[in-house]
Amino acid sequence: MEARACDVERLVRLLGASGLAWLVHRVRQRLELGRPLTGTVTLSDPDEAQRRATERLLGRAPRSGGSLSVRLDTVDAVLRRSGASPDGLAAAVVALTGPVELRAETRSREERAWEEAYAPLGTLDAELSRWAERIRDDGLVRRLARTPENAGPLLEAAVRALRALPVSPPVSRATFAARNLSGAHALDEGTPLATLVLSGIRWLTGFPEGSGAQWRREAWASAGLLKDDVSSTALTLNLRGTPFLDAMADAGDPAVLTLRTLTRSPPIAALTAARSVHVCENPAVLSTAADTFGAACPAMVCLQGQPSDAALTLLRDLSARGVGILYHGDFDWGGVRIAATLARSVPWRPWRFTADHYREAVGALAETPCLSGPPAATPWDPALAEALAECGVRVEEEAVLDDLLADLGQWVR
């Protein structure tokens, strides 16, 4: 039977009042779910406007009570008799609110669209296939993209980036993005693409789970992507291998190397016969060593706190050339975390950085500043973490500077 037109003006007067919006909404929900418009719908705690509108629609006397119940077949009959909607309640709701699509059909269409959006993942190598399954299962892509229309281009870009990783020698993220993606800012921090690519990098390189800006920087670096190539620097003493470094080493003066320099023309260090470099955490140690020993001082690198991309790049290169890394840092929880960060990038041996050295230093302190912060592991010497927890004293590198200089003096050329 051909559908009959609604009298929209009369329909609005009957069913379009604001006090009946709840009823229209409930009916539309049933239509979307494919459920019949029979039985009763109930509104708990209705306001006065909702009660009055319902009473006018049904032509019934005011009722009291905590809830408001309406039989849908009664509303259907009212609309048919009035001529406002000859085909009843379903047609009336469509006329007032627009066409209704079954939710099952909507979901089916959306799932097909999502499957099409996920298609780029199928081009990944086997080593990233499980990552692809994981981000589908845990909903990461849906959370980042929101719609399949956004997900398709996002995944295409992520796959393009991951297929080009890891890179060696390292480059800045901006340079990599300009070469492989839509522009230099495509992998800026906080963008959906950066989040997705970083997730793939962790799977690709096995970088451990973590959080925070420092952790993200290290995770990017694990695939050869660095924040930039000029703001990150490494502080060195008596490294050789370039005209600039040779001149500074001849003078016994510290040198600052940018990441750009290190990735374009890494130094080939001419070290002592033992082929080792001493690494410290604080600039005062390197500066005092330069003042004390000058050009005769063994080669040194200073992390200046958390290791920068430049420092890590330099130390990786030295380690790859067979140079041994000897490390000393502050005896506190922050210091041992820095040591652990360094260990994720390059192997090192402790330089006066064990439990025995810590206890010796604590015994020599005139004042004993308290240790603070959450504990951390010391895999190179598990007894060190135990000693730190037991003594509860912080020992900065400057407090053991004489011992460090004495140790360096044994290596003086």
NORBELVEN-V419237 format. One line per field, one symbol per residue. ss: DSSP state (H for helix, E for strand, L for the rest). burial: + if it has 16 or more other ideal C-beta (glycine too) atoms within 10 Angstrom, else -. A space follows every 10 residues. Layout:
ss=???
burial=???
This chain:
ss=LLLLLLLHHH HHHHHLLHHH HHHHHHHHHH HHHLLLLLLE EEEELLLHHH HHHHHHHHLL LLLLLLEEEE EHHHHHHHHH HHLLLLLLHH HHHHHHHLLL LLHHHHHHHH HHHHHHHHHH HHHLLHHHHH HHHHHHHLLH HHHHHLLHHH HHHHHHHHHH HHHLLLLLLL EEHHHHHHHH LLLLLLLLLL LHHHHHHHHH HHHHHLLLLL LLHHHHHHHH HLLLEELLLL LLEEEEELLL LLHHHHHHHH HLLEEEEEHH HHHHLLLLLL LLLLLEEEEE LLHHHHHHHH HHHHHHLLLE EELLLLLLHH HHHHHHHHHH LLLEEEELLL ELHHHHHHHH HHHHHLLLEE LLLLHHHHHH HHHHLLLLLE LLLLLLLLLL LHHHHHHHHH HLELELHHHH HHHHHHHHHL LLL
burial=-----++--- +--++++-++ -+++-+++-+ +-----+--- +-+--+---+ +-++--+--- -------+-+ -+--++-+++ -+-+++++++ ++++++---+ ---------- ---+--++-+ +--+---+-- ++--+----- ++-++--+-- ++-++-++++ ++--+----+ ++++++++-+ +----++--- -+++++++++ +++++-+--- -----+++++ +++++++-+- -+++++++++ ++--+--++- -+-++-++++ +++--++-+- +----+++++ ++--++-+++ --++--++++ ++++-+++++ +++++++++- --+-++++++ +++++++++- ++--++-+-+ +++++-+++- ++-------- +----+-+-+ +--++-++-- +-+++++-++ +-+++-++-- +--
